[in-house]
Amino acid sequence: MDYISTRGQSPAVDSAQAVLSGLAPDGGLYMPRAIPAFDWQHCLTLSAQQMSAAILSALLPDIPNMEALVKRAYTGKFETEDLTPTVPVGDFQVLELFRGPTSAFKDVALSMLPQLLTAAKREKGIAQEIRVLTATSGDTGKAALVGFQDVPGVSICVFYPFGGVSQVQRAQMVTQEGENVHVCAVEGNFDDAQTGVKNIFAACQGKALPFLLSSANSINIGRLAPQIMYYFKSYADLLSRKVISLGDKVDFSVPTGNFGDILAGYLAKKLGLPVGRLICASNANNVLTDFLTTGVYDRRRPLLKTTSPSMDILVSSNLERLLYLLSGDTALVAGLMKDLSEQGFYRVPDALLGAIQAEFAAGYCNDAQAEAVIGRVYREQGYLMDPHTACGWAAAETHRGDVPTVVLSTASPYKFSTAVLTAIGADTSGSEYDRMERMQALTGIPIPPALAALRTKPERHTGVIPKEKMLEFVLGR
């Protein structure tokens, strides 16, 4: 299957090469030249792992033995063989994406990406080491580190914004074991780290290096494609519980910063799943809400630190893929990305904005509003959610329609215990681990074992560098 760059200035590659490369040489993101035909109704009859294999085989046909890869990625690593259960909570359905090894939605994709990357490497006959670069706003980093730990022939460098992740998120990364993993904080925010990773790809283009570069961020189609599965799985769960009938539309409210999680929902729709509206939920960094409302994407604003740090992003990379999908115009996309880079903003044509608004709604809430949602839902429904999920819940309430709405829950509340305890009116004194234990005692909800174990793990990766030193860090590992 041909994959082309969203900016149209790089040669087409097959799907295995797209996964290996991560980013196209022209700086664009790889997308299939055409979305393949797919038997979505049959897919709904399958188990979660079978769904994943069917979807990935359709989108990444040049990577063989997909069923075996999926089995290795997921078996025994999640709390349930369902991987991502959907549960009723009040008027909504909640898709729980935090039942994996690092208690965040990134586990679904980053358990799979190492399998895809190493299989693509074998398929292409590449003996050279692959060095995976990752910028994280909190959850991607740990999930990538766990996924790639001690994978032969692969090393990984993770960059996170210094002071820009929760204490638990930081602890998860700096205690990571493995001979092939490298973690470093970057002075600045997530956008600085993400731009730094993209700049490293550009600086190394055409250079003779002892390794090949790839990415574990959702700029890599191998990171994005595995996320499509859980939209199908959630729809199948609603079918099995007779909440819907086959063919009924379902709305999805998605907390998103880099636009990858919600774009996976749009790709599920392109594969045939009866997705209604995709509700893009932001925190106080509401650059996406403004864009989806006005057609102007403007990053020229302060990046606010919030209680939902994984959404503290002003440059949403995967939006570029949506612009390509809905316009089909690589020259337009390249021009818009040039404007964003050089001027800090762009405006899409009215026709393109209309096409986007036909598929997507948008809403946001600040920290105080998220706190209120967490407290209210816990009091009324006995359900505990993290601040990111609270943003999704608030947006779902704003855009409540006539069809069932699924709110994507992207992280365990235990990753953000201070914000959650505050929201339910509890004591927030002591260490992060004291707060987790207090939350467990108050709510009866068990602490995920991997998070509880952080208390006794030594810190192994404590470096902090300016963003200008990121390339030096990568070359020096």
C-alpha positions in Angstrom: 0.0 0.0 0.0 1.3 3.4 -0.9 1.8 6.0 1.8 2.4 9.6 0.9 3.4 12.7 2.8 0.7 15.2 3.8 3.0 17.8 2.3 3.5 16.1 -1.1 7.2 16.6 -1.5 8.5 13.1 -0.6 8.4 9.9 -2.6 5.7 7.4 -1.8 6.7 4.5 0.5 5.0 1.3 1.5 3.4 0.9 4.9 6.4 -0.9 6.5 8.7 2.0 5.5 6.2 4.6 6.8 6.3 2.9 10.2 10.1 2.7 10.1 10.6 6.4 9.1 8.0 7.9 11.4 8.3 11.4 9.7 8.4 12.0 6.0 11.6 13.6 4.7 9.7 16.8 3.7 8.5 17.2 7.3 5.0 15.9 6.5 3.1 12.9 8.1 2.6 9.7 6.2 -1.0 8.7 5.2 -2.4 6.0 2.9 -2.9 7.3 -0.6 -6.4 5.9 -0.2 -8.3 4.4 2.8 -8.8 0.7 2.0 -12.1 -1.1 1.8 -12.9 -2.7 5.1 -15.6 -5.1 6.4 -16.5 -3.1 9.5 -19.5 -5.2 10.4 -17.5 -8.4 10.6 -14.9 -6.6 12.6 -17.5 -5.9 15.3 -17.9 -9.6 15.9 -14.3 -10.1 16.8 -12.4 -10.0 20.1 -10.3 -6.9 20.9 -7.1 -8.6 19.7 -8.7 -9.9 16.5 -10.2 -6.4 15.9 -6.7 -4.9 16.2 -5.2 -7.4 13.8 -7.9 -6.9 11.2 -7.6 -3.1 11.3 -3.8 -3.1 11.3 -3.7 -5.6 8.5 -5.9 -3.4 6.4 -3.9 -0.2 7.0 -0.4 -1.7 7.2 -0.5 -4.6 4.8 3.2 -4.7 4.1 3.9 -5.9 7.7 3.2 -9.6 7.8 2.0 -12.0 10.6 -0.2 -9.3 12.2 -2.2 -11.7 14.4 1.0 -13.0 16.0 2.3 -9.4 16.5 -0.9 -8.4 18.2 -0.9 -11.4 20.5 2.7 -10.6 21.6 1.8 -7.0 22.1 -1.2 -7.5 24.4 -1.5 -10.9 25.9 -1.1 -10.7 29.7 -0.3 -7.0 29.8 -3.7 -5.5 30.4 -6.1 -5.9 33.4 -8.7 -7.6 31.1 -8.6 -9.4 27.8 -11.2 -6.9 26.6 -8.2 -4.4 26.8 -10.5 -1.3 26.7 -13.9 -1.9 28.4 -16.8 0.5 28.0 -18.9 1.1 31.2 -22.1 3.0 31.7 -21.8 6.1 34.0 -24.9 8.3 34.3 -26.1 9.5 31.0 -22.9 8.6 29.2 -20.7 5.6 28.4 -17.1 5.7 29.5 -14.4 4.0 27.4 -11.7 3.0 29.9 -8.4 3.3 28.2 -6.2 3.1 31.3 -6.2 -0.7 32.0 -2.7 -1.2 30.6 0.7 -1.4 32.1 1.2 2.3 32.6 -2.4 3.3 33.4 -2.9 5.5 30.4 -4.5 5.3 26.9 -1.1 5.4 25.2 -0.6 1.7 26.3 -2.9 0.5 23.5 -0.7 2.0 20.8 2.7 1.7 22.5 2.3 -1.9 23.3 1.8 -2.5 19.6 4.4 -0.1 18.0 7.5 -2.0 19.1 6.1 -5.1 17.4 5.3 -3.2 14.2 8.6 -1.5 14.2 10.7 -4.6 14.6 8.6 -6.5 12.1 9.0 -3.7 9.6 12.7 -3.8 10.2 12.9 -7.5 9.5 10.7 -7.1 6.4 13.1 -4.5 5.0 16.2 -6.5 5.9 17.6 -3.8 8.1 20.4 -4.8 10.5 21.2 -1.3 11.7 20.0 -0.1 15.1 16.8 2.0 15.2 16.8 4.9 17.6 13.2 5.9 18.5 12.7 9.6 19.5 9.7 10.6 21.6 8.5 13.9 23.0 5.9 13.5 25.8 3.4 15.7 27.6 3.2 13.0 30.3 1.8 9.6 29.2 3.5 8.8 25.9 6.9 8.7 27.4 6.3 6.0 30.0 4.2 3.8 27.7 6.9 4.0 25.0 9.7 3.2 27.5 7.8 0.1 28.7 7.0 -1.0 25.2 10.6 -0.6 23.9 12.5 -1.7 27.1 15.2 -4.1 26.0 13.8 -4.7 22.6 16.8 -6.0 20.5 18.1 -3.7 17.8 16.1 -0.7 19.1 17.0 2.1 21.5 14.7 5.0 22.7 15.2 8.6 23.8 12.3 10.2 25.6 12.1 14.0 26.2 9.6 15.6 28.6 9.1 19.2 29.7 10.8 20.0 32.9 8.2 20.8 35.5 5.4 20.1 33.0 4.2 16.7 34.0 2.6 15.3 37.1 4.8 13.9 39.9 3.6 10.4 39.1 4.2 10.8 35.4 7.8 12.0 36.1 8.4 9.1 38.5 7.2 6.6 36.0 9.8 7.9 33.5 12.8 8.6 35.6 12.7 5.2 37.3 12.4 3.2 34.1 14.8 0.3 33.8 16.4 -1.1 30.6 19.7 -0.9 29.0 18.4 0.7 25.8 16.2 3.5 27.3 17.2 7.1 27.8 15.1 9.8 29.4 15.8 13.5 29.8 13.9 16.6 30.9 13.9 19.6 28.5 13.8 23.2 29.7 10.6 24.5 28.2 7.2 23.1 27.4 5.9 20.2 25.4 5.8 22.1 22.2 9.6 22.9 22.6 10.3 19.2 23.1 8.1 18.1 20.2 9.6 20.8 17.9 13.1 19.7 19.1 12.4 16.1 18.0 11.2 17.2 14.6 14.3 19.4 14.2 16.5 16.4 15.0 14.9 14.5 12.2 15.5 17.4 9.9 19.1 17.9 11.0 19.9 14.2 10.5 18.3 13.9 7.1 20.8 12.5 4.6 23.5 12.2 7.3 25.6 9.0 7.9 24.6 7.9 11.3 25.2 4.7 13.3 21.5 4.3 13.6 18.2 4.9 11.8 15.8 7.4 13.4 12.1 6.7 14.0 9.4 8.1 16.3 7.0 6.8 18.9 4.9 9.9 18.9 1.6 9.8 17.0 3.4 11.5 14.0 4.3 7.8 13.3 1.4 6.0 11.6 2.4 2.9 13.5 1.5 4.7 16.7 -1.8 6.1 15.4 -3.2 3.1 13.7 -3.5 0.8 16.8 -5.7 3.4 18.5 -8.5 2.8 15.9 -9.3 -0.5 17.5 -10.9 0.8 20.7 -13.5 2.8 18.8 -14.7 -0.5 17.2 -14.4 -2.2 20.6 -16.6 0.4 22.3 -19.2 0.2 19.6 -19.2 -3.6 19.9 -19.7 -3.3 23.7 -22.7 -1.0 23.2 -24.1 -3.5 20.7 -23.7 -6.4 23.1 -25.4 -4.5 25.9 -28.2 -3.5 23.5 -27.6 0.2 24.1 -27.6 0.5 20.3 -28.6 -1.5 17.2 -26.2 -2.2 14.3 -25.8 0.9 12.2 -26.9 3.4 14.9 -24.6 6.3 15.2 -22.5 6.9 18.4 -20.9 10.2 19.4 -17.4 10.1 21.0 -16.0 12.9 23.3 -12.2 12.8 23.2 -9.8 14.6 25.5 -7.0 15.6 23.1 -3.9 17.7 22.8 -2.0 16.4 19.9 -5.1 15.4 18.0 -4.0 11.8 17.5 -6.6 10.1 19.8 -9.5 11.8 18.1 -8.1 11.4 14.6 -8.1 7.6 15.3 -11.9 8.0 15.7 -12.2 9.7 12.4 -10.2 7.0 10.7 -12.5 4.4 12.3 -15.4 6.3 10.7 -13.5 6.3 7.3 -13.3 2.5 7.7 -17.0 2.3 8.0 -17.8 2.5 11.7 -21.1 4.5 12.3 -19.4 7.3 14.2 -21.6 10.4 14.7 -19.9 13.5 16.0 -16.4 13.5 17.3 -16.3 16.0 20.1 -12.8 17.5 20.6 -12.3 18.2 24.3 -9.6 20.6 25.4 -8.4 22.1 28.6 -7.6 25.8 29.1 -5.1 25.5 26.3 -8.0 25.7 23.9 -6.2 26.2 20.6 -8.1 23.4 19.0 -11.5 24.7 20.2 -10.7 28.1 18.7 -9.6 26.5 15.5 -12.7 24.2 15.1 -14.9 27.2 15.8 -13.2 29.9 13.6 -10.9 28.1 11.1 -7.9 30.0 12.5 -5.2 27.9 14.2 -3.1 30.3 16.3 -0.3 29.1 18.6 0.7 32.7 19.5 -0.5 32.5 23.1 1.0 31.4 26.4 1.0 27.7 27.2 -0.8 27.3 30.5 0.1 24.6 33.0 -3.0 22.8 34.0 -4.1 19.8 36.1 -4.4 17.9 32.8 -0.8 18.2 31.6 -1.1 15.7 28.8 -3.2 18.2 27.0 -0.9 21.2 27.6 -0.1 21.5 23.9 -0.3 24.4 21.4 0.9 22.7 18.3 -1.3 19.7 17.5 0.7 17.7 15.0 -2.0 15.3 13.9 -4.3 18.0 12.8 -2.1 18.1 9.7 -3.4 14.7 8.8 -7.0 15.8 9.1 -6.4 18.8 6.8 -5.0 16.4 4.2 -7.8 13.9 4.6 -10.5 16.5 4.1 -8.9 18.6 1.4 -6.8 16.1 -0.5 -4.5 19.0 -1.3 -0.9 18.5 -0.2 0.2 21.9 -1.5 -2.5 23.6 0.7 -1.3 21.5 3.7 2.3 22.4 3.1 1.5 26.1 2.8 -0.6 26.0 6.0 2.2 24.3 7.9 4.7 26.8 6.6 2.5 29.6 7.8 2.3 28.0 11.3 6.0 27.6 11.5 6.9 31.1 10.2 4.0 33.2 11.4 2.6 31.2 14.2 -0.9 30.8 12.7 -2.9 29.8 9.7 -6.4 30.1 8.4 -8.1 27.3 6.4 -10.4 28.1 3.5 -14.1 28.3 4.3 -14.9 25.1 2.4 -12.4 23.2 4.4 -13.6 24.6 7.7 -17.2 23.6 6.7 -16.0 20.0 6.0 -14.2 19.9 9.4 -17.2 21.3 11.3 -19.5 18.7 9.7 -17.5 16.0 11.4 -16.2 17.6 14.6 -17.6 19.6 17.5 -15.4 21.2 20.2 -15.5 22.3 23.8 -13.1 23.0 26.6 -13.0 23.5 30.4 -10.5 25.0 32.7 -9.1 23.5 35.9 -11.9 24.8 38.1 -14.6 23.4 35.8 -12.7 20.0 35.6 -12.5 19.9 39.3 -16.3 20.5 39.6 -17.0 17.7 37.1 -14.8 15.2 39.0 -16.5 16.0 42.3 -20.0 16.0 40.9 -19.7 12.7 39.0 -18.1 11.0 42.0 -20.9 12.2 44.3 -23.7 11.4 42.0 -22.5 8.3 40.2 -19.7 6.9 42.4 -17.3 7.1 39.5 -13.8 8.5 39.9 -12.2 10.2 36.8 -8.9 12.0 36.2 -8.8 15.7 35.0 -8.4 14.8 31.3 -11.5 12.6 31.3 -13.3 15.4 33.1 -12.6 17.7 30.2 -14.1 15.0 27.9 -17.1 14.7 30.2 -17.7 18.5 30.2 -17.5 18.7 26.4 -20.0 15.8 26.1 -22.4 17.6 28.4 -22.1 20.8 26.2 -22.7 18.8 23.0 -25.3 16.3 24.3 -27.2 15.0 21.4 -29.9 12.4 20.6 -27.5 9.4 20.2 -25.4 7.7 22.8 -22.2 9.4 23.8 -19.0 7.7 24.7 -16.5 9.7 26.8 -12.9 8.4 26.4 -11.2 8.1 29.8 -7.5 8.5 29.0 -5.8 8.0 32.3 -6.2 6.5 35.8 -7.2 9.0 38.5 -4.2 7.8 40.5 -1.8 9.5 38.1 -3.3 12.9 39.2 -4.1 12.2 42.8 -3.7 15.8 44.1 -6.2 17.2 41.6 -8.6 14.3 42.1 -8.5 14.5 45.9 -9.1 18.2 45.8 -12.1 17.7 43.6 -13.7 15.2 46.0 -13.0 17.4 49.0 -10.3 15.3 50.6 -6.9 16.0 52.3 -4.0 16.5 49.9 -1.2 16.6 52.4 1.9 14.3 52.2 3.7 12.8 49.3 2.2 11.7 46.0 2.3 8.2 47.3 0.5 9.2 50.6 -2.2 10.8 48.5 -2.7 7.7 46.4 -3.1 5.6 49.5 -5.5 8.1 50.9 -7.6 8.0 47.7 -7.7 4.2 47.8 -8.8 4.2 51.5 -11.6 6.8 50.7 -12.9 5.4 47.5 -12.1 1.6 47.7 -10.7 1.8 44.1 -7.3 -0.1 44.1 -4.1 1.7 43.2 -2.7 0.2 40.0 0.1 -2.1 41.1 2.7 -0.5 38.8 2.0 3.0 40.3 2.1 1.7 43.9 5.5 0.2 43.2 7.0 3.6 42.2 7.5 4.5 45.9 10.5 2.2 46.3 12.1 2.5 42.8 15.4 4.5 42.5 15.6 7.4 40.0 17.8 6.5 37.1 17.3 9.4 34.6 17.6 12.8 36.2 19.2 15.0 33.5 17.8 18.4 32.5 19.0 20.1 29.3 18.1 23.1 27.2 16.2 22.3 24.0 19.2 23.3 21.9 21.1 20.3 23.4 18.5 17.6 22.4 20.4 16.6 19.2 23.6 16.3 21.2 21.8 14.1 23.7 20.5 11.7 21.0 23.9 11.5 19.2 25.7 10.8 22.5 23.8 7.8 23.7 
